[in-house]
Amino acid sequence: MAKRVTAVASMPNADCPACHGIGAIPMTAHFYTGDQEWEAPCWMCYGNTVAFSLPTPRSMDNA
């Protein structure tokens, strides 16, 4: 699993109930070709400054 580094301008909230002060939330997308996991910045800590792109399903070669 490749990790994407996201630059943020502030530190995460140590009392955040969503990420518990880590600043990132592990997420999983379920596709028919397999699951993909990634970490997204915490919305409760960083608010509207969070911008990330969702993963795309793996392509299958039917040749």
All heavy atoms as a GROMACS GRO file, in nm:
protein
  470
    1MET      N    1   0.084  -0.117   0.000
    1MET     CA    2   0.000   0.000   0.000
    1MET      C    3   0.089   0.123   0.000
    1MET      O    4   0.175   0.140   0.086
    1MET     CB    5  -0.089  -0.003   0.123
    1MET     CG    6  -0.172   0.121   0.141
    1MET     SD    7  -0.285   0.114   0.279
    1MET     CE    8  -0.177   0.124   0.417
    2ALA      N    9   0.069   0.210  -0.096
    2ALA     CA   10   0.147   0.333  -0.104
    2ALA      C   11   0.078   0.441  -0.022
    2ALA      O   12  -0.044   0.453  -0.021
    2ALA     CB   13   0.158   0.377  -0.248
    3LYS      N   14   0.158   0.516   0.049
    3LYS     CA   15   0.103   0.625   0.129
    3LYS      C   16   0.122   0.756   0.055
    3LYS      O   17   0.226   0.782  -0.003
    3LYS     CB   18   0.171   0.632   0.265
    3LYS     CG   19   0.134   0.518   0.355
    3LYS     CD   20   0.188   0.540   0.492
    3LYS     CE   21   0.146   0.426   0.583
    3LYS     NZ   22   0.191   0.444   0.718
    4ARG      N   23   0.021   0.839   0.058
    4ARG     CA   24   0.027   0.969  -0.003
    4ARG      C   25   0.050   1.073   0.107
    4ARG      O   26  -0.020   1.074   0.206
    4ARG     CB   27  -0.104   1.001  -0.075
    4ARG     CG   28  -0.101   1.132  -0.148
    4ARG     CD   29  -0.227   1.152  -0.222
    4ARG     NE   30  -0.243   1.043  -0.316
    4ARG     CZ   31  -0.331   1.040  -0.411
    4ARG    NH1   32  -0.414   1.139  -0.427
    4ARG    NH2   33  -0.340   0.937  -0.491
    5VAL      N   34   0.148   1.158   0.089
    5VAL     CA   35   0.180   1.259   0.188
    5VAL      C   36   0.102   1.384   0.155
    5VAL      O   37   0.106   1.433   0.043
    5VAL     CB   38   0.331   1.288   0.191
    5VAL    CG1   39   0.362   1.398   0.289
    5VAL    CG2   40   0.409   1.162   0.223
    6THR      N   41   0.031   1.437   0.254
    6THR     CA   42  -0.046   1.558   0.237
    6THR      C   43   0.008   1.664   0.332
    6THR      O   44   0.020   1.640   0.451
    6THR     CB   45  -0.195   1.533   0.268
    6THR    OG1   46  -0.240   1.426   0.186
    6THR    CG2   47  -0.277   1.657   0.244
    7ALA      N   48   0.042   1.780   0.279
    7ALA     CA   49   0.093   1.888   0.362
    7ALA      C   50  -0.024   1.964   0.424
    7ALA      O   51  -0.122   1.994   0.357
    7ALA     CB   52   0.177   1.983   0.278
    8VAL      N   53  -0.016   1.991   0.552
    8VAL     CA   54  -0.119   2.067   0.622
    8VAL      C   55  -0.053   2.183   0.693
    8VAL      O   56   0.065   2.179   0.728
    8VAL     CB   57  -0.197   1.979   0.722
    8VAL    CG1   58  -0.281   1.877   0.650
    8VAL    CG2   59  -0.104   1.912   0.819
    9ALA      N   60  -0.131   2.288   0.715
    9ALA     CA   61  -0.077   2.410   0.773
    9ALA      C   62  -0.086   2.413   0.925
    9ALA      O   63  -0.027   2.500   0.987
    9ALA     CB   64  -0.149   2.530   0.714
   10SER      N   65  -0.158   2.319   0.985
   10SER     CA   66  -0.174   2.321   1.130
   10SER      C   67  -0.157   2.181   1.187
   10SER      O   68  -0.160   2.082   1.114
   10SER     CB   69  -0.312   2.376   1.167
   10SER     OG   70  -0.413   2.293   1.115
   11MET      N   71  -0.141   2.174   1.316
   11MET     CA   72  -0.126   2.046   1.385
   11MET      C   73  -0.264   1.987   1.412
   11MET      O   74  -0.361   2.061   1.429
   11MET     CB   75  -0.051   2.066   1.516
   11MET     CG   76   0.091   2.114   1.499
   11MET     SD   77   0.193   1.997   1.410
   11MET     CE   78   0.200   1.865   1.530
   12PRO      N   79  -0.276   1.853   1.421
   12PRO     CA   80  -0.405   1.793   1.452
   12PRO      C   81  -0.446   1.821   1.596
   12PRO      O   82  -0.362   1.847   1.682
   12PRO     CB   83  -0.382   1.643   1.430
   12PRO     CG   84  -0.236   1.625   1.436
   12PRO     CD   85  -0.174   1.754   1.394
   13ASN      N   86  -0.574   1.814   1.620
   13ASN     CA   87  -0.630   1.836   1.753
   13ASN      C   88  -0.607   1.711   1.838
   13ASN      O   89  -0.650   1.602   1.802
   13ASN     CB   90  -0.780   1.866   1.740
   13ASN     CG   91  -0.846   1.894   1.872
   13ASN    OD1   92  -0.780   1.900   1.975
   13ASN    ND2   93  -0.977   1.911   1.869
   14ALA      N   94  -0.541   1.725   1.951
   14ALA     CA   95  -0.509   1.610   2.037
   14ALA      C   96  -0.635   1.547   2.097
   14ALA      O   97  -0.634   1.430   2.132
   14ALA     CB   98  -0.414   1.653   2.148
   15ASP      N   99  -0.745   1.621   2.108
   15ASP     CA  100  -0.870   1.570   2.165
   15ASP      C  101  -0.972   1.530   2.058
   15ASP      O  102  -1.089   1.515   2.089
   15ASP     CB  103  -0.932   1.677   2.256
   15ASP     CG  104  -0.842   1.710   2.374
   15ASP    OD1  105  -0.771   1.619   2.421
   15ASP    OD2  106  -0.844   1.826   2.420
   16CYS      N  107  -0.929   1.512   1.936
   16CYS     CA  108  -1.021   1.480   1.826
   16CYS      C  109  -1.082   1.341   1.847
   16CYS      O  110  -1.009   1.243   1.863
   16CYS     CB  111  -0.947   1.486   1.693
   16CYS     SG  112  -1.052   1.444   1.553
   17PRO      N  113  -1.216   1.329   1.845
   17PRO     CA  114  -1.278   1.198   1.862
   17PRO      C  115  -1.267   1.108   1.739
   17PRO      O  116  -1.282   0.988   1.750
   17PRO     CB  117  -1.425   1.232   1.890
   17PRO     CG  118  -1.446   1.365   1.828
   17PRO     CD  119  -1.314   1.437   1.836
   18ALA      N  120  -1.238   1.165   1.622
   18ALA     CA  121  -1.230   1.085   1.500
   18ALA      C  122  -1.093   1.020   1.483
   18ALA      O  123  -1.083   0.900   1.457
   18ALA     CB  124  -1.262   1.171   1.378
   19CYS      N  125  -0.985   1.098   1.494
   19CYS     CA  126  -0.851   1.043   1.467
   19CYS      C  127  -0.767   1.027   1.594
   19CYS      O  128  -0.657   0.974   1.587
   19CYS     CB  129  -0.777   1.132   1.368
   19CYS     SG  130  -0.728   1.292   1.436
   20HIS      N  131  -0.817   1.074   1.709
   20HIS     CA  132  -0.747   1.062   1.838
   20HIS      C  133  -0.610   1.131   1.837
   20HIS      O  134  -0.515   1.081   1.896
   20HIS     CB  135  -0.734   0.917   1.880
   20HIS     CG  136  -0.865   0.846   1.886
   20HIS    ND1  137  -0.958   0.869   1.984
   20HIS    CD2  138  -0.921   0.755   1.802
   20HIS    CE1  139  -1.064   0.795   1.963
   20HIS    NE2  140  -1.045   0.725   1.853
   21GLY      N  141  -0.600   1.243   1.762
   21GLY     CA  142  -0.477   1.320   1.761
   21GLY      C  143  -0.374   1.276   1.660
   21GLY      O  144  -0.267   1.334   1.650
   22ILE      N  145  -0.405   1.176   1.579
   22ILE     CA  146  -0.309   1.130   1.479
   22ILE      C  147  -0.309   1.222   1.358
   22ILE      O  148  -0.206   1.246   1.297
   22ILE     CB  149  -0.342   0.985   1.437
   22ILE    CG1  150  -0.323   0.893   1.557
   22ILE    CG2  151  -0.255   0.940   1.321
   22ILE    CD1  152  -0.371   0.752   1.533
   23GLY      N  153  -0.425   1.275   1.319
   23GLY     CA  154  -0.435   1.367   1.206
   23GLY      C  155  -0.472   1.299   1.076
   23GLY      O  156  -0.488   1.365   0.975
   24ALA      N  157  -0.485   1.166   1.076
   24ALA     CA  158  -0.522   1.093   0.956
   24ALA      C  159  -0.617   0.980   0.993
   24ALA      O  160  -0.611   0.926   1.103
   24ALA     CB  161  -0.400   1.037   0.885
   25ILE      N  162  -0.704   0.948   0.898
   25ILE     CA  163  -0.803   0.843   0.920
   25ILE      C  164  -0.783   0.735   0.813
   25ILE      O  165  -0.781   0.766   0.694
   25ILE     CB  166  -0.946   0.899   0.911
   25ILE    CG1  167  -0.965   1.004   1.018
   25ILE    CG2  168  -1.050   0.790   0.922
   25ILE    CD1  169  -1.095   1.080   1.007
   26PRO      N  170  -0.764   0.608   0.851
   26PRO     CA  171  -0.753   0.502   0.750
   26PRO      C  172  -0.888   0.478   0.684
   26PRO      O  173  -0.991   0.472   0.750
   26PRO     CB  174  -0.707   0.381   0.830
   26PRO     CG  175  -0.745   0.409   0.970
   26PRO     CD  176  -0.749   0.558   0.986
   27MET      N  177  -0.887   0.468   0.551
   27MET     CA  178  -1.010   0.446   0.476
   27MET      C  179  -0.990   0.327   0.382
   27MET      O  180  -0.878   0.297   0.342
   27MET     CB  181  -1.047   0.571   0.397
   27MET     CG  182  -1.068   0.692   0.485
   27MET     SD  183  -1.117   0.837   0.393
   27MET     CE  184  -1.291   0.807   0.380
   28THR      N  185  -1.101   0.261   0.347
   28THR     CA  186  -1.097   0.148   0.256
   28THR      C  187  -1.206   0.166   0.151
   28THR      O  188  -1.320   0.196   0.183
   28THR     CB  189  -1.121   0.015   0.330
   28THR    OG1  190  -1.024   0.002   0.434
   28THR    CG2  191  -1.112  -0.104   0.237
   29ALA      N  192  -1.169   0.148   0.023
   29ALA     CA  193  -1.264   0.147  -0.087
   29ALA      C  194  -1.278   0.003  -0.133
   29ALA      O  195  -1.179  -0.066  -0.156
   29ALA     CB  196  -1.215   0.235  -0.201
   30HIS      N  197  -1.403  -0.042  -0.148
   30HIS     CA  198  -1.430  -0.181  -0.188
   30HIS      C  199  -1.468  -0.183  -0.336
   30HIS      O  200  -1.573  -0.132  -0.373
   30HIS     CB  201  -1.543  -0.240  -0.103
   30HIS     CG  202  -1.513  -0.239   0.043
   30HIS    ND1  203  -1.428  -0.329   0.101
   30HIS    CD2  204  -1.555  -0.158   0.143
   30HIS    CE1  205  -1.419  -0.304   0.231
   30HIS    NE2  206  -1.495  -0.200   0.258
   31PHE      N  207  -1.381  -0.239  -0.419
   31PHE     CA  208  -1.406  -0.254  -0.561
   31PHE      C  209  -1.417  -0.401  -0.594
   31PHE      O  210  -1.367  -0.486  -0.520
   31PHE     CB  211  -1.292  -0.193  -0.644
   31PHE     CG  212  -1.275  -0.044  -0.624
   31PHE    CD1  213  -1.161   0.005  -0.563
   31PHE    CD2  214  -1.371   0.045  -0.668
   31PHE    CE1  215  -1.144   0.141  -0.546
   31PHE    CE2  216  -1.354   0.181  -0.651
   31PHE     CZ  217  -1.241   0.230  -0.590
   32TYR      N  218  -1.479  -0.435  -0.707
   32TYR     CA  219  -1.490  -0.576  -0.746
   32TYR      C  220  -1.355  -0.636  -0.780
   32TYR      O  221  -1.339  -0.758  -0.778
   32TYR     CB  222  -1.588  -0.592  -0.863
   32TYR     CG  223  -1.541  -0.528  -0.991
   32TYR    CD1  224  -1.469  -0.600  -1.086
   32TYR    CD2  225  -1.568  -0.394  -1.018
   32TYR    CE1  226  -1.426  -0.542  -1.203
   32TYR    CE2  227  -1.524  -0.336  -1.134
   32TYR     CZ  228  -1.453  -0.409  -1.227
   32TYR     OH  229  -1.410  -0.350  -1.342
   33THR      N  230  -1.255  -0.554  -0.813
   33THR     CA  231  -1.121  -0.604  -0.843
   33THR      C  232  -1.034  -0.613  -0.718
   33THR      O  233  -0.919  -0.654  -0.727
   33THR     CB  234  -1.051  -0.513  -0.946
   33THR    OG1  235  -1.051  -0.378  -0.897
   33THR    CG2  236  -1.122  -0.518  -1.079
   34GLY      N  237  -1.087  -0.574  -0.603
   34GLY     CA  238  -1.012  -0.582  -0.478
   34GLY      C  239  -1.021  -0.453  -0.399
   34GLY      O  240  -1.054  -0.347  -0.452
   35ASP      N  241  -0.997  -0.463  -0.271
   35ASP     CA  242  -1.003  -0.347  -0.183
   35ASP      C  243  -0.876  -0.264  -0.195
   35ASP      O  244  -0.768  -0.316  -0.219
   35ASP     CB  245  -1.019  -0.390  -0.037
   35ASP     CG  246  -1.151  -0.463  -0.013
   35ASP    OD1  247  -1.240  -0.455  -0.100
   35ASP    OD2  248  -1.162  -0.527   0.091
   36GLN      N  249  -0.891  -0.132  -0.176
   36GLN     CA  250  -0.777  -0.042  -0.171
   36GLN      C  251  -0.786   0.038  -0.043
   36GLN      O  252  -0.890   0.093  -0.010
   36GLN     CB  253  -0.774   0.052  -0.292
   36GLN     CG  254  -0.740  -0.018  -0.420
   36GLN     CD  255  -0.719   0.081  -0.533
   36GLN    OE1  256  -0.718   0.201  -0.513
   36GLN    NE2  257  -0.704   0.028  -0.652
   37GLU      N  258  -0.674   0.044   0.029
   37GLU     CA  259  -0.668   0.119   0.154
   37GLU      C  260  -0.579   0.240   0.137
   37GLU      O  261  -0.481   0.236   0.064
   37GLU     CB  262  -0.613   0.030   0.265
   37GLU     CG  263  -0.699  -0.090   0.296
   37GLU     CD  264  -0.640  -0.178   0.404
   37GLU    OE1  265  -0.526  -0.152   0.446
   37GLU    OE2  266  -0.708  -0.273   0.443
   38TRP      N  267  -0.615   0.349   0.204
   38TRP     CA  268  -0.534   0.470   0.203
   38TRP      C  269  -0.565   0.550   0.328
   38TRP      O  270  -0.659   0.519   0.401
   38TRP     CB  271  -0.558   0.552   0.075
   38TRP     CG  272  -0.684   0.632   0.074
   38TRP    CD1  273  -0.696   0.766   0.102
   38TRP    CD2  274  -0.816   0.589   0.042
   38TRP    NE1  275  -0.827   0.806   0.091
   38TRP    CE2  276  -0.902   0.699   0.054
   38TRP    CE3  277  -0.870   0.467   0.007
   38TRP    CZ2  278  -1.038   0.690   0.029
   38TRP    CZ3  279  -1.006   0.458  -0.017
   38TRP    CH2  280  -1.088   0.569  -0.006
   39GLU      N  281  -0.483   0.648   0.357
   39GLU     CA  282  -0.507   0.736   0.471
   39GLU      C  283  -0.546   0.873   0.420
   39GLU      O  284  -0.483   0.927   0.330
   39GLU     CB  285  -0.381   0.747   0.557
   39GLU     CG  286  -0.353   0.624   0.638
   39GLU     CD  287  -0.241   0.643   0.737
   39GLU    OE1  288  -0.179   0.750   0.737
   39GLU    OE2  289  -0.216   0.550   0.814
   40ALA      N  290  -0.650   0.927   0.480
   40ALA     CA  291  -0.698   1.060   0.444
   40ALA      C  292  -0.679   1.152   0.563
   40ALA      O  293  -0.689   1.109   0.678
   40ALA     CB  294  -0.846   1.053   0.407
   41PRO      N  295  -0.652   1.280   0.539
   41PRO     CA  296  -0.642   1.374   0.650
   41PRO      C  297  -0.776   1.384   0.724
   41PRO      O  298  -0.883   1.369   0.664
   41PRO     CB  299  -0.609   1.508   0.583
   41PRO     CG  300  -0.559   1.472   0.449
   41PRO     CD  301  -0.622   1.342   0.411
   42CYS      N  302  -0.770   1.406   0.852
   42CYS     CA  303  -0.890   1.412   0.937
   42CYS      C  304  -0.970   1.539   0.908
   42CYS      O  305  -0.918   1.650   0.919
   42CYS     CB  306  -0.850   1.407   1.084
   42CYS     SG  307  -0.990   1.415   1.197
   43TRP      N  308  -1.099   1.522   0.874
   43TRP     CA  309  -1.184   1.638   0.845
   43TRP      C  310  -1.214   1.717   0.971
   43TRP      O  311  -1.230   1.839   0.965
   43TRP     CB  312  -1.316   1.593   0.783
   43TRP     CG  313  -1.301   1.527   0.652
   43TRP    CD1  314  -1.267   1.587   0.534
   43TRP    CD2  315  -1.318   1.390   0.622
   43TRP    NE1  316  -1.261   1.495   0.435
   43TRP    CE2  317  -1.293   1.372   0.485
   43TRP    CE3  318  -1.350   1.279   0.697
   43TRP    CZ2  319  -1.301   1.248   0.423
   43TRP    CZ3  320  -1.359   1.158   0.634
   43TRP    CH2  321  -1.334   1.143   0.500
   44MET      N  322  -1.224   1.650   1.086
   44MET     CA  323  -1.257   1.721   1.210
   44MET      C  324  -1.141   1.808   1.257
   44MET      O  325  -1.163   1.909   1.323
   44MET     CB  326  -1.299   1.623   1.318
   44MET     CG  327  -1.430   1.553   1.286
   44MET     SD  328  -1.487   1.445   1.415
   44MET     CE  329  -1.551   1.563   1.531
   45CYS      N  330  -1.018   1.770   1.225
   45CYS     CA  331  -0.902   1.850   1.265
   45CYS      C  332  -0.874   1.964   1.168
   45CYS      O  333  -0.840   2.075   1.210
   45CYS     CB  334  -0.777   1.763   1.272
   45CYS     SG  335  -0.777   1.647   1.409
   46TYR      N  336  -0.886   1.936   1.037
   46TYR     CA  337  -0.842   2.033   0.937
   46TYR      C  338  -0.956   2.102   0.863
   46TYR      O  339  -0.932   2.196   0.789
   46TYR     CB  340  -0.749   1.965   0.837
   46TYR     CG  341  -0.629   1.903   0.904
   46TYR    CD1  342  -0.609   1.766   0.903
   46TYR    CD2  343  -0.537   1.981   0.972
   46TYR    CE1  344  -0.500   1.708   0.965
   46TYR    CE2  345  -0.428   1.924   1.035
   46TYR     CZ  346  -0.410   1.789   1.030
   46TYR     OH  347  -0.302   1.733   1.092
   47GLY      N  348  -1.078   2.056   0.879
   47GLY     CA  349  -1.193   2.123   0.820
   47GLY      C  350  -1.191   2.127   0.668
   47GLY      O  351  -1.159   2.029   0.602
   48ASN      N  352  -1.224   2.243   0.612
   48ASN     CA  353  -1.236   2.258   0.468
   48ASN      C  354  -1.102   2.265   0.396
   48ASN      O  355  -1.099   2.273   0.273
   48ASN     CB  356  -1.317   2.384   0.435
   48ASN     CG  357  -1.461   2.370   0.476
   48ASN    OD1  358  -1.513   2.259   0.485
   48ASN    ND2  359  -1.527   2.480   0.504
   49THR      N  360  -0.991   2.262   0.468
   49THR     CA  361  -0.860   2.267   0.402
   49THR      C  362  -0.819   2.130   0.350
   49THR      O  363  -0.718   2.119   0.281
   49THR     CB  364  -0.752   2.318   0.499
   49THR    OG1  365  -0.742   2.229   0.610
   49THR    CG2  366  -0.784   2.458   0.548
   50VAL      N  367  -0.897   2.025   0.378
   50VAL     CA  368  -0.865   1.890   0.334
   50VAL      C  369  -0.903   1.874   0.187
   50VAL      O  370  -1.014   1.904   0.147
   50VAL     CB  371  -0.940   1.785   0.419
   50VAL    CG1  372  -0.921   1.646   0.363
   50VAL    CG2  373  -0.894   1.792   0.561
   51ALA      N  374  -0.808   1.827   0.107
   51ALA     CA  375  -0.834   1.796  -0.033
   51ALA      C  376  -0.760   1.667  -0.067
   51ALA      O  377  -0.640   1.658  -0.048
   51ALA     CB  378  -0.787   1.909  -0.122
   52PHE      N  379  -0.832   1.569  -0.114
   52PHE     CA  380  -0.770   1.443  -0.154
   52PHE      C  381  -0.850   1.383  -0.268
   52PHE      O  382  -0.965   1.418  -0.290
   52PHE     CB  383  -0.757   1.346  -0.037
   52PHE     CG  384  -0.887   1.293   0.014
   52PHE    CD1  385  -0.936   1.172  -0.032
   52PHE    CD2  386  -0.960   1.362   0.108
   52PHE    CE1  387  -1.056   1.122   0.016
   52PHE    CE2  388  -1.080   1.314   0.155
   52PHE     CZ  389  -1.127   1.194   0.110
   53SER      N  390  -0.790   1.291  -0.340
   53SER     CA  391  -0.860   1.224  -0.449
   53SER      C  392  -0.886   1.079  -0.410
   53SER      O  393  -0.803   1.015  -0.346
   53SER     CB  394  -0.777   1.231  -0.577
   53SER     OG  395  -0.652   1.169  -0.556
   54LEU      N  396  -1.000   1.030  -0.449
   54LEU     CA  397  -1.037   0.893  -0.419
   54LEU      C  398  -0.963   0.798  -0.512
   54LEU      O  399  -0.930   0.834  -0.626
   54LEU     CB  400  -1.188   0.874  -0.436
   54LEU     CG  401  -1.274   0.956  -0.340
   54LEU    CD1  402  -1.420   0.943  -0.378
   54LEU    CD2  403  -1.253   0.909  -0.199
   55PRO      N  404  -0.934   0.676  -0.467
   55PRO     CA  405  -0.864   0.580  -0.554
   55PRO      C  406  -0.956   0.532  -0.665
   55PRO      O  407  -1.079   0.541  -0.655
   55PRO     CB  408  -0.828   0.467  -0.459
   55PRO     CG  409  -0.929   0.475  -0.352
   55PRO     CD  410  -0.961   0.621  -0.336
   56THR      N  411  -0.898   0.479  -0.770
   56THR     CA  412  -0.974   0.421  -0.881
   56THR      C  413  -0.953   0.270  -0.878
   56THR      O  414  -0.850   0.222  -0.831
   56THR     CB  415  -0.926   0.477  -1.016
   56THR    OG1  416  -0.786   0.453  -1.027
   56THR    CG2  417  -0.954   0.626  -1.025
   57PRO      N  418  -1.050   0.195  -0.928
   57PRO     CA  419  -1.034   0.049  -0.926
   57PRO      C  420  -0.919   0.005  -1.016
   57PRO      O  421  -0.888   0.069  -1.115
   57PRO     CB  422  -1.167  -0.003  -0.976
   57PRO     CG  423  -1.240   0.111  -1.034
   57PRO     CD  424  -1.178   0.235  -0.982
   58ARG      N  425  -0.857  -0.106  -0.979
   58ARG     CA  426  -0.752  -0.164  -1.061
   58ARG      C  427  -0.812  -0.215  -1.191
   58ARG      O  428  -0.922  -0.269  -1.192
   58ARG     CB  429  -0.683  -0.276  -0.986
   58ARG     CG  430  -0.609  -0.232  -0.864
   58ARG     CD  431  -0.544  -0.352  -0.795
   58ARG     NE  432  -0.479  -0.311  -0.673
   58ARG     CZ  433  -0.532  -0.325  -0.552
   58ARG    NH1  434  -0.649  -0.381  -0.538
   58ARG    NH2  435  -0.466  -0.284  -0.446
   59SER      N  436  -0.739  -0.200  -1.299
   59SER     CA  437  -0.790  -0.250  -1.426
   59SER      C  438  -0.748  -0.397  -1.443
   59SER      O  439  -0.643  -0.438  -1.399
   59SER     CB  440  -0.738  -0.167  -1.542
   59SER     OG  441  -0.597  -0.172  -1.545
   60MET      N  442  -0.833  -0.473  -1.509
   60MET     CA  443  -0.804  -0.615  -1.532
   60MET      C  444  -0.775  -0.633  -1.680
   60MET      O  445  -0.848  -0.582  -1.766
   60MET     CB  446  -0.922  -0.701  -1.489
   60MET     CG  447  -0.952  -0.694  -1.342
   60MET     SD  448  -1.090  -0.796  -1.296
   60MET     CE  449  -1.013  -0.953  -1.288
   61ASP      N  450  -0.672  -0.707  -1.713
   61ASP     CA  451  -0.637  -0.735  -1.851
   61ASP      C  452  -0.700  -0.867  -1.892
   61ASP      O  453  -0.664  -0.973  -1.841
   61ASP     CB  454  -0.484  -0.741  -1.862
   61ASP     CG  455  -0.440  -0.752  -2.007
   61ASP    OD1  456  -0.523  -0.731  -2.096
   61ASP    OD2  457  -0.322  -0.780  -2.027
   62ASN      N  458  -0.792  -0.861  -1.983
   62ASN     CA  459  -0.864  -0.981  -2.028
   62ASN      C  460  -0.810  -1.036  -2.159
   62ASN      O  461  -0.881  -1.098  -2.235
   62ASN     CB  462  -1.014  -0.952  -2.043
   62ASN     CG  463  -1.078  -0.920  -1.911
   62ASN    OD1  464  -1.035  -0.972  -1.809
   62ASN    ND2  465  -1.182  -0.838  -1.912
   63ALA      N  466  -0.684  -1.013  -2.188
   63ALA     CA  467  -0.626  -1.058  -2.315
   63ALA      C  468  -0.605  -1.206  -2.318
   63ALA      O  469  -0.593  -1.277  -2.227
   63ALA     CB  470  -0.494  -0.988  -2.339
   0.00000   0.00000   0.00000
